[in-house]
Amino acid sequence: MNKYKLTLYVTGKSSKSKKAIKNLNNLCKKVASDTYTLEIVDTLENPERAEKARVIATPTLVKEFPLPAKRIVGDLSNEKKLLISLDLPPVPEPDTEEVKQ
């Protein structure tokens, strides 16, 4: 599997920023494990990075690799939509079968 290069643009330590970071980290750990790099860019500290990337709303996730590049705006709480948008495999369902003795 190709290594995913993700950049998440946030604004400070707002609740939306914290939620997006948490949601993305949780999803990547479930699905991509060690197949991704994630850079978090605070637009308050690095406004030039946001301008260069043409980010006008935060939080914004940019999938830079593998191509095609994609952008997702919001708190990243819709896991199913995020998986589809990033071209990631579905999250494995927990095994709900009871072990018979």
C-alpha positions as CSV (number, residue, x, y, z in Angstrom):
1,M,0.0,0.0,0.0
2,N,1.2,3.5,-0.8
3,K,2.1,5.8,2.0
4,Y,-0.4,8.5,2.5
5,K,0.8,12.1,2.9
6,L,-1.8,14.1,4.8
7,T,-1.7,17.8,5.9
8,L,-4.4,19.1,8.3
9,Y,-4.8,22.8,8.5
10,V,-6.4,24.1,11.7
11,T,-6.9,27.4,13.5
12,G,-5.3,27.4,16.9
13,K,-6.7,25.2,19.6
14,S,-10.4,25.7,18.9
15,S,-12.8,22.9,19.6
16,K,-13.2,22.2,15.9
17,S,-9.5,21.9,15.5
18,K,-9.1,19.5,18.4
19,K,-12.0,17.4,17.2
20,A,-10.6,17.2,13.6
21,I,-7.2,16.2,14.9
22,K,-8.7,13.5,17.2
23,N,-11.0,12.1,14.5
24,L,-8.2,11.9,11.9
25,N,-5.7,10.3,14.3
26,N,-8.3,7.7,15.4
27,L,-9.2,6.8,11.8
28,C,-5.6,6.6,10.6
29,K,-4.7,4.3,13.5
30,K,-7.6,2.0,12.7
31,V,-7.1,1.8,8.9
32,A,-3.7,3.2,7.8
33,S,-1.6,2.4,10.9
34,D,2.0,3.0,9.7
35,T,1.2,3.8,6.1
36,Y,0.7,7.6,6.6
37,T,2.4,10.8,7.5
38,L,0.4,13.5,9.1
39,E,1.4,17.1,9.4
40,I,-0.7,19.6,11.3
41,V,-0.4,23.2,10.3
42,D,-1.8,25.9,12.6
43,T,-2.8,28.7,10.3
44,L,-2.4,31.3,13.1
45,E,1.3,30.3,13.4
46,N,1.9,29.7,9.7
47,P,-0.5,31.8,7.6
48,E,1.8,31.7,4.6
49,R,1.4,27.9,4.4
50,A,-2.3,28.2,4.4
51,E,-2.2,30.9,1.7
52,K,0.2,28.9,-0.4
53,A,-2.1,25.8,-0.1
54,R,-5.1,28.0,-0.8
55,V,-6.8,27.0,2.4
56,I,-9.7,29.4,3.1
57,A,-11.6,27.5,5.8
58,T,-10.4,25.3,8.7
59,P,-10.2,22.6,9.6
60,T,-9.1,21.4,6.1
61,L,-7.5,18.1,5.4
62,V,-5.3,17.8,2.2
63,K,-4.4,14.4,0.9
64,E,-1.3,15.1,-1.1
65,F,-0.3,11.5,-1.9
66,P,-1.2,9.2,-3.4
67,L,-2.7,11.2,-6.3
68,P,-5.2,12.5,-7.0
69,A,-4.9,15.2,-4.3
70,K,-8.1,15.8,-2.4
71,R,-9.4,18.3,0.2
72,I,-11.9,17.7,2.9
73,V,-13.3,20.6,5.0
74,G,-14.9,20.1,8.4
75,D,-14.3,18.3,11.7
76,L,-13.8,14.9,10.0
77,S,-16.4,13.2,12.1
78,N,-18.1,11.4,9.2
79,E,-15.8,8.3,9.1
80,K,-17.5,6.6,6.2
81,K,-17.3,9.8,4.0
82,L,-13.7,10.3,5.1
83,L,-12.7,6.8,4.1
84,I,-14.3,7.2,0.7
85,S,-12.7,10.6,0.1
86,L,-9.2,9.4,1.1
87,D,-9.6,6.1,-0.9
88,L,-8.9,4.1,2.3
89,P,-10.3,0.6,2.9
90,P,-13.3,0.3,5.1
91,V,-12.8,0.1,8.9
92,P,-13.0,-3.6,9.9
93,E,-16.1,-4.3,11.9
94,P,-15.5,-5.7,15.4
95,D,-16.1,-9.4,15.7
96,T,-19.5,-9.6,17.3
97,E,-19.9,-13.4,17.2
98,E,-19.9,-15.0,20.5
99,V,-17.6,-17.9,21.1
100,K,-19.5,-21.1,21.6
101,Q,-18.3,-23.4,24.2
